[in-house]
Amino acid sequence: MIAHLRGKLVEKGQARIVIDVNGVGYEVFVPLTTSSALPDRGTDVAVDIHTHVREDVIALYGFSTRHERSIFEKLMTISGIGPKLAITILSGGSVDDLVGAIKRSDLARLTAIPGVGKKTAERIVVELKDKLQDFVVVAADKPVTEIDVLSALENLGYNRVLAESAIRRATEGDRDAPFDILFKRALQILTKG
């Protein structure tokens, strides 16, 4: 499965981009938030990818942040929400705004998104409210490397609290360590217990 693409942005629309990676153009569907965050055509870009496979199609969905991709994947676990509606929901505003609306059970905010009716909004709140309690807005002062390491450790199945503790210990005295070194240190701390 494709999880990340880095290449030259050759086409950019509101809901679709094309990224040239070593001569191969990948069509990627994106929410408006990601589209607006991307630079102009001809620039090098990197996007996180969710690969959606069905019997008749393989589609790539791209996101400017891992949090955005995570919310997209959580939305798709809800009955009746496929990738197109999940992209539309994410296009309705920032991830933080969407998560806040779900946590507050703000049905009015959710039904304001095109394609989301009252029943769908209620399902989103019921099914995701508890799953998003641990969703933390990324602090501006937290280095991106630490966020990436935390995401990688969570993807490996480590508990968020334990992973954050391991990252704190791994960064002691060296907050500017690159991803691979910080990841190895944190993983060693977690495996040693």
C-alpha positions in Angstrom: 0.0 0.0 0.0 1.1 3.5 -0.7 1.4 5.5 2.6 3.4 8.6 1.5 4.3 10.4 -1.8 7.0 12.9 -2.4 7.5 14.5 -5.8 6.7 17.4 -8.1 3.1 18.8 -8.1 2.1 18.8 -11.8 -1.6 19.4 -11.4 -3.6 21.1 -8.7 -7.4 21.4 -8.3 -9.7 21.9 -5.4 -10.3 18.2 -4.9 -7.6 16.5 -7.0 -3.9 16.8 -7.5 -1.3 14.9 -9.6 2.2 14.3 -8.2 5.0 13.2 -10.5 7.2 10.7 -8.6 10.2 9.8 -10.9 8.2 10.0 -14.1 5.0 8.4 -12.7 2.0 10.7 -12.2 -0.2 9.7 -9.2 -3.7 11.1 -9.1 -4.6 11.9 -5.5 -7.9 13.1 -4.2 -7.5 15.7 -1.4 -9.8 17.8 0.9 -9.9 21.5 0.4 -7.7 22.1 3.5 -4.9 20.1 1.9 -5.3 21.6 -1.5 -5.1 25.1 -0.1 -2.0 24.2 2.0 -0.1 22.9 -1.0 2.3 25.3 -2.9 1.9 26.1 -6.6 2.4 23.7 -9.5 5.9 22.7 -10.3 7.0 22.7 -6.6 8.2 19.6 -4.7 5.5 18.4 -2.3 5.0 15.5 0.2 1.6 14.2 1.3 0.5 11.4 3.5 -1.6 8.9 1.6 -4.5 6.6 2.3 -4.8 3.9 -0.3 -8.4 2.8 -0.8 -8.9 -0.5 -2.7 -12.2 -1.8 -4.0 -12.9 -4.5 -6.6 -13.1 -2.0 -9.4 -10.7 0.8 -8.4 -7.6 1.8 -6.4 -7.8 5.4 -5.3 -5.3 7.5 -3.4 -6.4 10.1 -0.9 -3.8 12.7 0.2 -3.4 14.8 3.3 -1.1 17.6 4.5 -0.9 16.2 8.0 -1.1 12.8 9.7 -3.9 14.0 12.0 -6.0 14.8 8.9 -5.4 11.3 7.5 -6.2 9.8 10.9 -9.6 11.6 11.1 -10.3 10.6 7.5 -9.7 6.9 8.4 -11.8 7.2 11.6 -14.7 8.7 9.5 -14.6 5.8 7.1 -15.2 3.3 9.9 -18.7 4.7 10.2 -21.4 2.9 8.3 -22.5 5.0 5.3 -19.4 7.1 5.1 -17.1 6.3 2.2 -13.9 8.0 1.1 -15.7 10.7 -1.0 -18.0 11.8 1.9 -15.1 11.6 4.4 -13.1 14.0 2.1 -16.1 16.3 1.9 -16.4 16.3 5.7 -12.7 17.2 6.0 -13.2 20.0 3.4 -15.7 21.6 5.7 -13.0 23.2 7.9 -9.9 22.5 9.9 -9.4 19.2 11.6 -9.3 20.9 15.0 -12.7 22.5 14.3 -14.2 19.2 13.2 -12.9 17.3 16.2 -14.2 20.1 18.5 -17.6 19.8 16.9 -17.7 16.0 17.4 -16.6 16.3 21.0 -19.2 19.0 21.7 -21.9 17.0 19.8 -22.4 20.1 17.7 -24.9 18.6 15.2 -25.6 22.1 13.7 -22.0 22.5 12.7 -21.8 19.0 11.3 -25.0 19.2 9.3 -23.7 22.5 7.7 -21.3 20.3 5.7 -22.7 19.4 2.3 -23.8 15.8 2.2 -24.1 15.4 5.9 -27.7 15.1 7.2 -28.9 14.9 10.7 -28.7 11.0 10.9 -25.1 11.0 9.5 -24.1 13.8 11.9 -25.6 11.8 14.8 -23.7 8.6 13.8 -20.5 10.6 13.6 -20.9 11.9 17.1 -22.0 8.6 18.6 -19.3 6.5 16.9 -16.4 9.0 17.2 -16.9 11.1 20.3 -15.2 8.6 22.6 -12.6 7.7 20.0 -11.5 11.3 19.8 -11.1 12.0 23.5 -7.4 11.3 23.2 -7.0 13.5 20.1 -4.8 16.3 21.1 -4.3 19.5 19.1 -0.6 19.6 18.1 1.1 22.2 20.2 3.0 24.8 18.1 6.1 24.4 20.3 6.3 20.6 19.8 8.9 19.7 17.2 7.6 18.0 14.1 10.1 15.2 14.5 8.5 14.3 17.9 5.1 14.3 16.3 6.3 12.0 13.5 7.9 9.6 16.0 4.7 9.5 18.1 2.6 8.7 15.1 5.0 6.0 14.0 5.0 4.4 17.5 1.2 4.5 17.6 1.0 2.9 14.2 3.2 0.1 15.6 0.5 -0.4 18.3 2.2 1.4 21.3 0.0 3.2 23.8 0.0 7.0 23.3 0.9 7.7 26.9 3.8 5.2 26.9 5.0 6.4 23.6 5.0 10.1 24.7 6.9 9.1 27.8 9.5 7.2 25.8 9.9 10.2 23.4 10.5 12.6 26.4 13.2 10.3 27.7 14.7 9.8 24.2 14.9 13.6 23.7 16.6 14.5 27.0 19.5 16.7 26.1 19.0 16.3 22.4 15.7 17.8 21.2 17.1 18.3 17.7 17.8 14.7 16.9 16.6 13.5 13.5 13.6 11.2 13.1 15.6 7.9 12.7 17.7 8.4 15.7 14.8 9.6 17.9 12.7 6.7 16.7 15.4 4.2 17.5 15.9 5.6 21.0 12.2 5.7 21.8 11.7 2.1 20.5 14.7 0.9 22.6 13.1 2.5 25.7 9.8 0.9 24.9 11.2 -2.6 24.2 13.3 -2.6 27.4 10.2 -1.7 29.4 
